[in-house]
Amino acid sequence: MENTRLHILLVDDDAELCELLTEFLENDYFQVSSCHDGYSALEVLQQAHQFSAVVLDIMMPQISGLEALQAIRAQHNIPVIMLTGRGGDIDRIVGLELGADDYLGKPCNPRELAARLRAVLRRGQLYTNSDVIAVSLKLHGIELNRAQRQVKVRDQPLELTGAEFNVLTLLMQSAGHILSKKELTEKVLHRKLVAYDRSIDVHVSRLRQKLAKALQGKNLIKAIRGSGYQMVDEGKNINAG
């Protein structure tokens, strides 16, 4: 990955910050295009599909980053990292609930942004070279193909973000066993779990909602208080809701 220039779309109304981040990222083997409002970002994404990831500021003119994220998610599964300038956690949580893959507070360290980008992009290759986990997993009417990164529920496609796909992969592989939040955070988000970090909880929550909708209310993923999450094993009783 370090020797391949991955194309990043940087969206922030702060032109000076864009210039600084672009300079750093391009010196770190990324190719960067930038725009300074949400509408421009949506137009660029509509016209070009060569981007590997989007870095999207929340506070922007015309439409906010959160509104832009909703529009992006309606058409693209491209990884998105949100830049959050506000002090509270609410924007970060809302961003994750709307489908962001990760977030980073502003002012941000360019080196950390580069690391987060690589981590988000690695999620698309979770266990790619592993012979331990089967290419295809089937459970409760869910068919997951790791090679094509596709999921079907009762033969109907299910759209997931990269993080949601990898959470589902781990839970299906470990059905009947509890996976801790620490393990999920490290394997899915490629970082250590720290106090008050709810990122993995939000990704799991979105995944549970999508599966429940596709399975008419069946709750396959159980939250084990104080431990983590568990996917119900085949043959076990499944409660709705």
CORURKA-V260269 format. One record per run of one state. SS is the DSSP state (alpha for helix, beta for strand, coil for the rest). FROM is the first residue (numbers start at 1). LEN is the number of residues. If there is no record, write none. Layout:
ss: (SS/SS)
from: (FROM/FROM)
len: (LEN/LEN)
//
This chain:
ss: (coil/beta/coil/alpha/coil/beta/coil/alpha/coil/beta/coil/alpha/coil/beta/coil/alpha/coil/beta/coil/alpha/coil/beta/coil/beta/coil/beta/coil/beta/coil/alpha/coil/beta/alpha/coil/alpha/coil/beta/coil/beta/coil/beta/coil/beta/coil)
from: (1/6/12/15/28/30/36/38/48/53/58/65/76/79/85/90/98/102/106/110/124/136/140/142/146/150/154/156/158/162/174/178/181/190/199/215/218/219/221/225/228/232/240/241)
len: (5/6/3/13/2/6/2/10/5/5/7/11/3/6/5/8/4/4/4/14/12/4/2/4/4/4/2/2/4/12/4/3/9/9/16/3/1/2/4/3/4/8/1/1)
//
